[in-house]
Amino acid sequence: MTGIMTGEDGELLVEGGTLKIGDTTGQTVEAVLLTMRGEWKEFPLLGGEAARQLGGSPDVMWPGEVREMLVACGIQARRVKIEDNVITVE
């Protein structure tokens, strides 16, 4: 997926006076995982809410719901899993 790149801090990357264009798959996955529902005003049900999975026992339905969100964003995710507080998207 090609688009406008952002840095680690979420700011737009600029090179040579223009916006940097590149593969945005990783930053899209990160945005979906970390945002809370309602943060994307045009898509209020989009948001993986990964912070809510920390501590306690994780929701068993969460990986499937996040996978569906990623597919809706154009990411070809076959599987999402949580092991030892590490999220893996395949």
C-alpha positions as CSV (number, residue, x, y, z in Angstrom):
1,M,0.0,0.0,0.0
2,T,1.6,3.3,-1.1
3,G,0.9,6.6,0.6
4,I,2.2,9.6,2.6
5,M,4.8,8.5,5.2
6,T,4.8,9.5,8.8
7,G,7.6,9.4,11.3
8,E,7.8,7.7,14.7
9,D,6.1,10.7,16.3
10,G,3.2,10.7,13.8
11,E,4.4,13.8,12.0
12,L,4.5,13.9,8.2
13,L,7.9,13.1,6.7
14,V,9.3,15.7,4.3
15,E,12.3,15.1,2.0
16,G,13.6,17.8,-0.3
17,G,10.7,20.0,0.4
18,T,8.0,17.4,-0.6
19,L,6.1,14.8,1.3
20,K,7.7,11.4,1.4
21,I,5.8,8.7,-0.4
22,G,6.3,5.0,0.3
23,D,4.9,1.8,1.7
24,T,2.4,2.7,4.4
25,T,1.4,-0.8,5.4
26,G,3.2,-0.8,8.7
27,Q,2.0,2.6,9.8
28,T,-1.6,1.7,8.8
29,V,-1.4,-1.5,10.9
30,E,0.0,0.4,13.9
31,A,-2.7,3.1,13.6
32,V,-5.5,0.5,13.6
33,L,-4.0,-1.4,16.5
34,L,-3.3,1.6,18.8
35,T,-6.4,3.9,18.2
36,M,-9.5,3.7,20.2
37,R,-12.9,3.4,18.7
38,G,-14.3,6.8,17.9
39,E,-10.9,8.5,17.2
40,W,-11.5,8.2,13.5
41,K,-14.6,10.4,13.1
42,E,-15.4,9.2,9.6
43,F,-15.1,5.5,10.7
44,P,-16.2,5.5,14.4
45,L,-16.1,1.6,14.7
46,L,-12.5,1.5,13.5
47,G,-9.9,1.1,16.3
48,G,-8.1,-2.0,17.7
49,E,-7.8,-0.6,21.3
50,A,-4.7,-2.6,21.9
51,A,-4.1,-0.8,25.3
52,R,-7.2,-2.5,26.6
53,Q,-5.6,-6.0,26.0
54,L,-2.7,-5.3,28.5
55,G,-3.0,-6.9,31.9
56,G,-5.6,-9.4,32.8
57,S,-6.8,-11.9,30.3
58,P,-7.2,-10.7,26.7
59,D,-10.5,-10.9,24.9
60,V,-10.6,-14.0,22.8
61,M,-12.6,-12.3,20.0
62,W,-10.2,-9.4,19.7
63,P,-7.7,-10.9,17.1
64,G,-10.6,-11.7,14.7
65,E,-12.1,-8.3,15.1
66,V,-8.8,-6.5,14.5
67,R,-8.1,-8.7,11.4
68,E,-11.5,-7.7,10.0
69,M,-10.6,-4.0,10.6
70,L,-7.2,-4.5,8.9
71,V,-8.8,-6.2,5.9
72,A,-11.3,-3.3,5.6
73,C,-8.3,-0.9,5.5
74,G,-6.8,-2.8,2.6
75,I,-4.2,-4.8,4.6
76,Q,-4.0,-8.5,3.6
77,A,-3.9,-9.9,7.1
78,R,-4.4,-13.6,7.4
79,R,-4.0,-13.8,11.2
80,V,-3.6,-11.7,14.3
81,K,-2.4,-13.2,17.5
82,I,-1.4,-12.2,21.0
83,E,1.3,-14.1,22.9
84,D,3.1,-12.8,26.0
85,N,1.7,-9.2,25.3
86,V,3.2,-9.3,21.8
87,I,0.8,-8.7,18.9
88,T,1.7,-10.4,15.6
89,V,0.0,-9.7,12.3
90,E,0.6,-12.2,9.6
